[in-house]
């Protein structure tokens, strides 16, 4: 049986910086600042062992207007 | 045959959508499996009662004594505040498995008193203490008890002592499948006058945030007759609906997650799910939209009810626009003494009548002609004198229906038990939307990943 796999993403919040964190389908992490179009103003993010990342359900991706 | 039998037949043959609106709104969604996106299936602690006022639901809504359409696009329910609680009473409270010595348990007193199969008549009762609801006491005491001890019940806290509580009855009567009369009767059972904030609330289930929908539903205040506040609800699929209220303030916000409170990140909009709570309880007027638009709206009634007295509110949820209705006002009816008909026990059924049980002169169906008859002519108004007639008529038709299906061997008390048991089942027809594939995707489950979640 053939199965079409959707590219998965992961959402987090960084409790320290109070920002959304996105792991894109390629596995890259991005920090999103507050604002109307945060993806356009994303910054590369390097998760560390000390980072306080809290997983957020994937359906919040529409709130962040992510392109995938 | 009774009028309710006729409605059932019209629903079965799809002539009239009598079952489109009903008590399909759950009293609780927090702590449910659908809303659980935790790493380890910890539904209770992942989406808590404390979060529920601030966090938009993904799959279904909840409310107190509420109704919604069969797709749960638009919801109506009560919110209450006794002026003492730290939060609005918008949904039932209960203990989680880890908080209780005997597992999860709702710690509230509520009663499904009556319902016909088409929900042409519904009656619900909630008992609300006048003192602060003992949320922490219930949790702390229950936690401290072992498995061999009795459960700690709400009554044990003493919060109902001296009968210092309100009986809040909610009744719904359908004039037509799309025209619902709502009557809220508040009894003060205590020895002193007490204030109660009653917030009949209308809101859309949030589907737009989770699916990127361009068509976002909208609530807004529109002009009504003098003495009326009117909320217009517009949804691309549902169409237009109007909630007619008395001359009271309307509070608007969005059914959107307060991400600042829930997740610690800035809100996308200043008006979030707990905006009305913050306005009423915390006095934060900026928490509601001054433009009087949104996706969640409450009419804010402040009642001071004397000891042993009652007050009654009337509202109406309908597809008839104000321009189609004659002017009227949303009066508050004050009563000198409790209405015996409003007691928790069902009234005794009227004597059985042979043959056709339909009352003489009673309009059978809620077609447009009936609605027009309701709104036309002298004295007719959305909340006027005809309101009482329809409410009484639907109660009587409910009596007739249950007489017709109750075995004659049952005594009146047994008949009441049977009727209320059936009402409980009918009130438990609740909307539970769930798409497992979407849910798995949204929680990052990937069967091809070594680190997959289950």
Contacts between the chains, C-beta under 8 A, distances in Angstrom:
chain1	res1	chain2	res2	distance
A	5	B	446	7.7
A	5	B	448	6.6
A	6	B	441	6.3
A	8	B	441	7.2
A	8	B	444	6.2
A	8	B	446	5.5
A	10	B	444	5.5
A	13	B	263	4.5
A	13	B	264	6.0
A	13	B	265	5.2
A	15	B	264	5.4
A	18	B	264	5.2
A	18	B	265	5.3
A	18	B	266	7.0
A	19	B	265	6.2
A	20	B	265	5.8
A	34	B	265	7.2
A	34	B	266	3.9
A	54	B	263	6.9
A	55	B	37	7.5
A	55	B	39	6.8
A	55	B	444	7.3
A	56	B	37	7.9
A	56	B	263	6.5
A	57	B	37	4.0
A	57	B	58	6.8
A	57	B	442	5.2
A	57	B	443	6.3
A	58	B	441	6.3
A	58	B	442	3.6
A	58	B	443	6.7
A	58	B	444	6.3
A	59	B	58	5.6
A	59	B	209	7.4
A	59	B	210	4.1
A	59	B	438	7.9
A	59	B	442	4.7
A	60	B	209	7.8
A	60	B	257	7.9
A	62	B	209	5.8
A	62	B	210	6.1
A	62	B	211	6.6
A	62	B	212	4.2
A	63	B	209	5.5
A	63	B	257	7.8
A	63	B	259	7.9
A	63	B	268	5.9
